[in-house]
């Protein structure tokens, strides 16, 4: 029997023209157990210098099934990376060599301020771009990068299931879908289309979030969106690396498994390319792809105007940005021009921008200009890409995005790592491979209108230096009320000044709790048209508008008012409304007697008294107590 096994192994080696001495002995002994496709994968690994993966393999007959299972994972890792594992290892060795040498990725580049559009909310220019953007929305597809869990926030669910605000309990995913649907309808109405186009919506998930995202959608009937409009694309992880030679790391808990970690949200580009969706969209006449992150409750207030800028300026790439203070911990949108003539407009991380400026003739580095802000706008990782040039570029690259590696070395010799590392890529690095002819710009939106991400847990947020944004569930919810209040203020509503309160160790401005469905007010012009006469809202008030055609006319609100209405119901709301209202009460985030989604905020809403009216039939109605 042993002789037969030896003969079969000898034949396999002969057929593959392999010298047994060149292969790890433990793999050679077990070759006869493997299928031809598994043997091919084994050959690939040996050729890539990964023989160590087989060193621990026992004699044939021991753990044979586990040995075979190795190749299912290897096949997956090989197929999910552009160019396969051979490309991954090659790229890793090059990047690790650069890292060991301390090579500066921006060596030879000179930074300058790129071309872009700076918008001021509510002025004529802003309104013009908003209208242009709404018209274009029916020619857009939206892509949500949502691969993460909420553990970092102190929340055990998926981040998109977190309430964006607790007045209505609307979660981030519902807010995004209802915003897209509102854009879809408004775009169709504005362009007087005979048939409303369905705007595609893609969600990039991960192993951690895929099933739970699908369940959230299905259990809520896709929040009103047709299931056919929504596509989930799951990103795979990449292999971890043990050393500068890019030897693949074995899982410390399973010697038959390669350790893997997330590759980064830059994978969204390769997933869209390999899925074939981009060509489907192009054939359907779409022109734009909008990428956004999973926990920014303000974003869609900035989308219409930003899309209008892309359409008007004919940008191939438009990075949404906010004003940033010099040296603020947010990347800057920067034009980099190389001494050899190459040029690109990309995000440069704040800790790299200042030394880069100092090294290229700017002795003061990153400083504020006459506006009081850095001339380099703050990147918020929301992109608008023109579909045609996007497809052309991904066809060249296969969807691959420039990667980086960030190993943590044990000592100054940089020969070994504290723990395994891996290659990573970022969505916003897409422009790095574009030709100089590409039209790459930015749109700066007021921070209070566009950017309030939820990414820090209460303890980390409380440690943020005074004056810097907390980026927590606390500040994220308060930012929504602030933005809505300021929008209504701009539309003519009189509001009391906010008060400052501390929740979870974070001092925030507390405005009236004002929320509305996206279909009530998508653009400033639309909101302004629904506010007439002299309206006022006190600081302690709550206002929730859950309907399309609700008109505020000479309303004086001091308390809580909730209006629910179906699409065919036109409701005029006015007069003096006063009640005990809803009170915001502080809670301790460590108090496990409260749900996680409230503990992460540090407050709950005590609904003492409110006026709530529902209009469930079409018609014209008036509410004047």
N, C-alpha and C positions, 0 to 999 in steps of 0.2 A: 504494500500500500504506500509505504514511504517512498519507494522507488517510483511508483506511478506519479506521486505528487511532485517528486523532483523532476521527472520527465516533463510534466505539464508546465512547471515553472520555467524549465530550460527552453521549451518551445515558445512560451510567451516572450521571454527575453530575446530569443533569436528572431522572432517575427518583428519585434520592435527595434531590432538592431542595437540592443543594449548590453553592455558589459556588466555582469552581475556585481563586479567589484566597485562599480560607480554608484550603486544604489545601496540604501541602508539595508543591512542584513535582515532586520525584522520585517521590513516591507517585502523583501524578496521571498522570505519564507511563506508569506501569506498571499502572494500574488494569485495563486490558483483559486482563492475564495472570491475574487473580484470579477465583475462583469467587464466586458471590453471598454465600455464608456467610463467605468470607474478606474480602470487601468490607465486610460488616457489622462484622466484628471490627476492620478498619482504621478504620471510622467511629467505633467505640467508643473506640479509642485516641486518635484525633484529638480527639474530644469531651472526653477526660480530660486533654488537654494533653500528650500523649505523641508529638507530631509529630516530635520529634528522632530517634525510632527509625528514621525513613525518610530522614533527611538524607543518608546515605552511599550510598543506593541508586543504582547506575549506570543507564545507558540500558537500555531493553528489549533483550533478546537477550544480555545479560551477566548471568550468575549467576541466571538466572530461577528455577531450581529452589530455590536457597537462599532467594530472596525468598518463595516460596510456603511453604517449610518454617517460616518465622517463625510462621505462623498456627496450626500444629499445637501449638506450645508455648503460644501465647497462649490458644488454646482450652482447653488443659489447666489453665493458671493460672486462667482464668476459671471453670471448672467445679469446681475443687477448693477454692475459698474461699467460705464462706457469703456470698451476695450478690454474688459475682463480683468482677472487677477494679475495678469502679466503687466497691464498698464498701471494697475494700482501699486504693485511692488516697484515698478520702474519710477513712477512719480514720487513714491515715498522715499526711495533712496536719494533722488535728486534734492527733494525738499529737506530731508534730514541732513544731508551734506551741507546745504546752505545754512541750516540752523546751527550746526556745529561750528561752522566758520564765522557765525554772527553776521552773515551777509545781509546788507540793508536792501529790502525789496524796492526801495525808492531811489537807489543809487543812480545818479545821472539825471534824475527828474527835478524840474523846477516847478513849484506850485504857483498857481494864480487863481483868481476868482473866475469861475465859469459864467456863461450867459444863462440868465434865467428871468423869471417873472416874480416880482414881489407884490402880493395882493394885500389889500386892506379891506377887511370885512365891511360889506354894506355899501361901499361907494359904487359909482357908476361902472367903473372898470370891473369890479368884482361881479356885479349883477350881469354885465355883458358876458363874462366868461361862464358864469353859472348857466345862463340860458343856452350858450353854445354847447356846454357839457351835457346838459339834459338831452338836447337833440341827438348827441352822439351816443348816448347810453345804450340805445337799441342795437348799436354796432359793436358792443363790448362784451367781453367775457370776464368774469370775476374769479379770482383764485385766492382762496384762504389757506394760509400756511398754518396748520393747526396740529402739529405733531406732538405737543407737550401735555403733560399732566399738570395739575395744580399744586403738586406737593410742595414746591418752592414757596407757594403762597400760603401754605398752611391749609390746603384744601385737597381732599383725596380724590375728587372727581376730575374729569377733563376740564380744561380751562374754559372752553367755549360754553360749558354748561353753567358757569358761574353767572349769577345775576349781574348785569351791567349796572343796574340800580335796583334798590329794594322798595321803592314806592310802588312800582307795578310788578316787580319780580321778573321782568323781562331779561332772559339770559342773552349772552353775547351772540350766540348763533341765531336766535330768534331776531334780535335787532338787525343783524347783518342781512338775513333773508328778507325781512320786511322792508329794509332799505333798498335792496336790489329790486324787489317787486314794485316799490313805489317809483323808482327810477324807470323801470321797464314801462310802466303805465304812462308816466309823465312824458317820456320820450316819444311814445307812440302818439299821444295826444298832441304834443307840440309839433310833430312832423306830419300830423294829419294822415297817418297811415291807416289804410283800410283794414289791415290785419295786424294785431299786436304781436311783435316778435318776442319769443321767449329767450331771455338773457341766460346764457349758460353759467353755471356756478360749479366750480371744482373745489374740493377740499382735500388738501394733502394731509394724510393721517400717518400714523406709525403703528408698530405692533402694539404699543401701549394704548393708543386712542382709537384705533379703527372700529372695533366692535362697539365701543361705547358711543362713538359719534353716530354710527348707523342706528343704534338703538334710540338715541336722543331724537334723531330725525323721524324715525318710524313711529315712535310713541307719541309724537306731536304732529303727525300728519304733515311732516316736512314744513311746519309753520306756514302753511298756505301756498308753498311752492309746489309745482308739479314734480313728482319724483324723477321724471324723465329729464328735468333740467339739471339735476344734481348728480355729480359724478365724484366718487371717492377714489383717490389715487394713494396707495400706501407706499411710503418710502421704506427701503430696507436699510439695515445697518451695514457698516463696513468692518473689515477685520482690524483688530488691534495689532500693534507692532511692539516688539520687545526690545529692539536695539536699533542702532544706526544702520545696520545692514538690512533693515526692514524684514526681520524674521517674524513671521506671524505668531501671535501670542496664544498659547493654549489657555482655555478657561480654567482658572484655579480650582473650580469645583467639579470639572468634568474633563478628564484627559483626552476624551475623544471629541472634544468640541473646541472650535476656535473662538476665542473671546471677541465679542463685537461691541461696538458703540455707535451712537448716531453720527451720521456724516454731516449734518447741518442742513439748514433750510434751502441751501443752494440746489439740493436735489430736485427741487420743484421743476427746474428747467429740463433736466434729463427725463423726468417722468412725463412731462407734457409732450416732449419730443417723441419718446418711445411709444406713448399711448396712441399716437395718430390724431389726437384731438385737434391739434393746431391746424392740420390740413382740412379737417372737417369744418372748423370754424371759418377758415379762409374761403372754402367752397360755398359756405352759407352767406358770404358777403360781410363777415365781421372784420373790424379794422383794429380793435384795441384789446389788449389783455391787461387787466388791473390786478396787481398783487397786493395783499394786505395781511397784517398780523392778527393774532387771535384775541387780544384783549385790549383793544383801543376803542372805547365806546363813543369817541368823538369823530372818528375818521370820516364817516359818510357825510358829515357837515362840510367837509373839504373836497370830497370827490367831484361833485358837479363842476365847480370852478376849475379844479386841476385838470379834469378831462377836457374842459373848454380850452385851457391853455395848450394842451397837447394838440388838439384839433386845429386851433388857430395858428400856432407857431410851427406846426408840422414836425413836432419832436418825435424822433425814433424812440428815445428814452426820456422819460420825465420822472425825476425823483421828487417826491413830495418832501418838503422840508419846513422847518420852523426857524425863527430867529434864535440864535444861540449866543450866549455870552462867551467871550474869549476864554479858552481853557476849560469851558464847561464839559462835563463828562458825557459828551455826545459827539459822534463822528461828524466831520465837516465835508460837505460836497465840494470837491476840489478839482480844478483842471491841472493835470500833470503833463508837462512837456519835456521829453527826453532830449538830450544833446544830439541824438541821432535823428531827430525830427518826429519821432512817435509822439502821439498825444492821446490822452484819455481823460474822461470826466468820471470820477469815482468817489466813493466814500473813503476818507482817510480817518482812521480812528484818532480821537482827541490826543492820546498820548504819543502819537506819531506826528501829528500835524505841527505842533509847536517846535520840536527839534528840527523838523524838515524845513520850516520857514527860517529858523535861525541859521541853518547850514547853507541857505541859498540867498544870502544878502538881506535878510530881514532880522537885524540884531535884536529886536524886541519880541520876535516870534509872533504868536497868535494874540493879537490885541484888538480891542474894540475900535471901530471907526467912528465917524461923526454921528452915526445913528445911535450909538450906545451899545451896539452889538458887533460881533465879529462879522467881517464881510463874507466869511465862509458859512453858508447856511447849515443848520443842524439836520442831519439825516434821520428820518423816522422810519426807514425801511418799508416804504410804500412806493411801488413802482407802477408807472403806466408805460407799456411798450406798444409800439405800432406793430401789428401782427405780421405784415409782409416782410419787413427787414428782420424781424425776430426769427421767422422761419428760415430765412436765408442764412443767418448767423448760426443757428443751431444745426442746420444741415452741414455746415463746415466742421463744427465742433462735436457733433453727435450728442449735443446737450451737456457736454462736460463744462464745468465752471472751474476757473482758476482756484486751486486749493492752497491751503496752508497747513503747517503742522506746528504744534506747540508742546513739545516734550518738556517734562519737568526732570532736569538732570540731577543726579545724586551729588555731583561735585563739579568743580571748575574744569575738570578734564573733559567733560561732556561725552563720556564714553558709555555711560549706563544711565538708565532712567529710574526714577523713584517708583514709577508704575507705568504700565503700558500706555502708549499713546495711539493716535490714529489721524488720518488725514481728515480735514474738515473743509467745508465750502459754505459761502454765504450768498444768499439770493441777490444781494445788492452788488456783488462783484461781477455780475453779468457783463457790464460795459468794458471790463478789462481787455477783452479780446476784440472789441469793435474797431473798425478802420477809422482813421482820422476824419473821413468824410461823413461819419454817422452824426446825426443831429441829436446831441445829448444836452439836455437842459434841466432846469429845476423849477419848481413852483413853491414859493415861500408863503405859508398860511399862518395867520395869527395862532400862537401856541394854544391860547385858551379855547380856540375853536376846533383845533385839529388833533391835539396830541395829549392824551392822558392814559398811557398804558398801565396795565395792572401786572406788575412782575416782581414786586418785593413783598416779603412777608412782614408782619407787624414789627418784629424785633429789628430786622434790617432797616426798615423804613424809619423807625424811630432814631436810628443812629446817623441818618443822613444829615450832613452839615446844614445849619439854619440857612434858609433862603434857597436851597436846592430842592428840586422836585422829589416827592416821596415815591411816586410811581407804585402806589399800593392800592388795595381795594378801597381803602378809606378815601384817598385823594382822587381815585378814579371816579367814584360815585359822586363826590362833591363837585368834581370838574364838569360832570354832565349837567348838574343843576346850575352851576355857574354859567356855562355856555348858553343854556336855554334861557336863563334870566337875562343875560346880556343881549341875546338876540331879540327878545321881546322888548327890552329897554330901547334898543336901536329902532324897533318898529313903533315906538311911541308909548309903551306901557311905563307908568311910573312905578318904580320899585324902591323899597327901603334899602339902605346900605346893608351889606352882609355883616354878620358878627363873626368873631374868631372863637373857635372852640378847640379843645384838645381831645382827640380820640386815639386810642392805642399809642399814646406818646407823640402824636403828630398834630401840630397846630394847623388847622385848615379854616378857610372862609366858608361860612354856612349861609348859603343863599336860600330863597324859597325853593321848596321841592317841586320843581316844574318839569313835567315830562309830557311828551306827545308821541303818538305813532308817526313813523316816517311819512305815511300818506297824508297826515294833517299838514305837515310843513317840511317840504324837501329843500326848498330854496328860500333865500331871504325875501325875494319878490313875492312868493306865494304866502309866506307868513305875514308879511306886511299887509297884504290884501285882506287878511282875516282879522285884523285889529282895527277897529273903528272907534272914533270918539275918545273920550277921556277914560282910560283904564288904569287901575292901580292894584298892586298886590303887596301885602305886607311881608316882612321877612319871615314870619313864623308860618306862612301859608303853604299849602300843598295844592297843586293843580295838575290833574292828569287828563289829557285830551285823547280819548281813544275812538277816533272817528275821522272821517275825511272832511266833512263840511260843517265845521263848528266855527261860528263867528263870534268873536269877543267884541261886544259893543257897550261902551260905557259901564264896564264891569268894575266893581269895587270888591275885592276879595280879601277877607281876613279870617282864614280858617282853611278847611279842606273842601275841595270841589272836584268831583270825579264825573266826567261825562262819557258815556258809552253810546255810540250811534252806528247804525248800519250805513252802508255807502249811499243809499238813496235818501237818507234823512238829512235835512238842512236845519241846523239848530242855531238860533241866536241866543247868546248867553249875556245877560247884563244885569244891572241893578246892584244893590248892596247885599253881599252874601257874607254872613258872619256866623261862626260856630267855634266850638272849643278846639277843633282841628286835630291834627296828628302831631305828636310830640316826639322829637328825636332824643332818645335816652342812651347814655353812655353805658357800655358793658365791657367787662374784662375779657380780652381774647383768650385768657387761660381758663375761663369759666366754661367747663364742658357741658353745662346745662343748656347752652345755646347752640344752635346749628353752626357748622363751620363757616358757612357763607356770611353769617352775621358776626362771628368772632373775628374773622379776618378784617372786618370794617371797624369794629370797636363800638358799634352803636346798633340800636334797633329802633323801629318806628312804632310807637304806641298809638294805635288808631282810636282816639278817644271819641271823636265826633266828626261827621262829614255830611255834606250834601252830595248824594250820588243819584244821578238820573240816567236812565237807559232809554234809548229810542230805537226800537226794534223793527219799526215799519217805515217805509219810505214816506216822505211828506215834508212839510215845513213846520217847524216848531219854534217856540220861544220860551226861554227860561228866565223869568224876572221875578224873583221872590218879593 
